[in-house]
Amino acid sequence: STTERNQLALDRYIESHNKSKWQIGRDYELYIGYTYYKKGYDVEYFGEFNGLEDLGRDLICKKNDKTFIVQCKYWSQGKLIHENSITQLYGTTVSYCIENDIPKSKVKGILITNIQLSDMAKKMADYLKIQYKENVPMDNYPRIKCNIGVDEFGYPTKIYHLPFDQQYDSTKIDKDGEFFALTVKEAETAGFRRAFKWLGT
């Protein structure tokens, strides 16, 4: 069935060892964002939506009066995170405070990685009060974006996007009724159909 074919395509993507560095990094950002979402944070996937213009802000996580600027790094084992990543995160955190007129006491920079930081990077992080979490692996999480838009007649339309679909990265999940689904069946049971492939004119 179509449902089974789409689920098989998603499963193959998840299990693939041929993803680009961009896809791997994006998947890790989405996973870390999901862990914050489960803790009750409002999560903006800033890095995924803005690409190379993310200013080092992969995730912006808000809860109550606290804001976390989260940088996610999923690198090959054997590498180390060096102090330049810490200084970049510190700089973009301060910049965020200035841009939004928020006291620095209410905004914190956090670096999360699947590997480790160098000794100097740790010292720099401690000095600049940047939190860090090492050796955080990526686990399975809901990857399917269930988005509510409007069709050419102005009627609501419920569409889901798989990670390799054309509009996946530009699609935001931020309205009532939208959500991340774990399986194709879950998305379709909620009334969503898969996005059509745009072929151009």
N, C-alpha and C positions, 0 to 999 in steps of 0.2 A: 504494500500500500504506500501511498504518498507519505503518510506519517512515518512509516518504518524506514523509507528511503532517506527522509530528512534526518531521522534520528541516527541512522547508520553514518550519514555524512558528518554529523556532529561528533559521533564517537571516533571516527577516523581522524578528525581534526585534533581532538583531545589527545589521542594516542600517537599522533604523528611526531617523528623525529626530524622532520624537514621544515619546521617553521622558521621564519625569518627572525632576526634578533628583535625587530619591532613587535612581531606577534608575541614572542615569548615575554618581552617586557610588558606589553599591554595586558596579557593574561595575568601576569603577576600583580599588576596594579589593580585589576578588577577583583582578583582574589583578596588582596589586602583590604580593598574598599569594602568588600562583602563582610569581612571580619569586623570592621568598624560599624557597618550597618546593623549587624546582629547585636551589637552592643548599644544600639539606640542612637547612633550618630546620623546626622544628615550629611550624606557624602556627595561631594561634587567631584566627578572624574575629570579633573582639569587637564591632566596630561594627555589622556586619550583623546579628548575633544579638540585640544589645541595643538597636538603634535609637537613639532620642534619649537613651537612658540610657547611652551608651557612654563618657561621661566624657572624650571626646576621644581615646580609645584605639581606633583603627580596627582595628589588627592588633597582636597580641602574638606576636613571633617569638623562638623560643628555640633555641639551639644551644650545646652544651657548657655552660659556666657563664655565658653571656652572654644577656641579654634585651634585645630592641629593642621599644620602644613606638613604633609607627609611626602617624602621622597622614597621611591621604591627602586631597588637595584637587584635584578636577578642576573647574576654573572656566572661564568664557568667556575667550577671548583678549582681551587689552587690559586685563584687571584685574591687580591686584598683591596678593600676600599681605602683609599688614601685621603689625606686631609683636604684636598681640593674639593671633594664632595661635601665635606662638612662646612667649609667656608661658603660654598655656593648656596647651601641650604640656609645657613645663617643670614646671608645677604638677602635672599628672596623672602625670608620670614620678616626681616626688618622692613623691606620694601612693601610687603603686604600691609604691615601696620601703618605705614605712612600713607599708602594709597587709600586705605579705608578709615583712617583716623581712629585707630584702635590702640589702646595702651598695650605695650609689649608684654605686660604681665598677663594679658588675656590670650596671647597667641604663642604657641610653642612649635618649634621645628622638630620633626621626628624622622630619622632615617631607618628604613627597614630593608634588610637584605638576607639573601639565602647563604651568604658567605660571611667572612669576618672582616673587621676593621684592623688596620695597622695600628701599632702602638701609638704613633703620633696622631693618627686620626682620632683615637679614643681620648687622648689628652686634649686635643683641640675641642672635641665635642664636650668634654667635661668643663673646659674653660669657658666655652661660649654657651653652655647650658642647652646644648642640643641633645635630645634623647636619641638612643639608637637601640635597635634590636637585631642581633646577629643570628645566623643559622635558622632563619624562618623558612621552612619549605613551602612549596605550593601544593595545595590539596584540591580536591574537586569542589566545585562551587557552581551556582546557577549562572550560566553564560548566555542564555537566550534573552534578548531584549524584547519585551512585549510593550509596544508603543501604540498610543491612540492618537491618530491624526484626523485629517478630513480629506474626503475625495474631491473630485472636480466639481461636484454638485453641492459641496459644503456639508455633506453628511459625515458623521463620525465613522472612522474606519480603524479596525483593530488589526495591527500587523506585527508579526514577530520577525526578528532578524537573527540569523546565525552568525557566528564570529567572522565568517569569510564572505558574508553578503556585502553588497556594495555600500549600503548606507549604515552599516553597523557602527562605525566609529563616529559618525556625525549624528547619531540618534541618541537623544538624552531620555533618561527615564526619570521624570520629575513631576508627573501629574498624577492626580487621583486615578486609580484603576490601572496604572502602568506598573510593571514589575519585572524582575528577572526570574525566568523559569529554568528549572533543572532539566526538564525533558520536553521534547516536542509535544508529547501527549498532554502534558500539563498546560502548555501554551494553547493548544488547539481546544482542549476541554473548556478553557476560559473564553473561547470565542475568537481567538486570534488566528489569522492565516499568515503563511510565509510571504515575505516581500517578493514582489515580482522583480526579475532581473531587467534593469533598464538597458535597452540596446541602442539608444540614441536615435537620431533622425538622419 
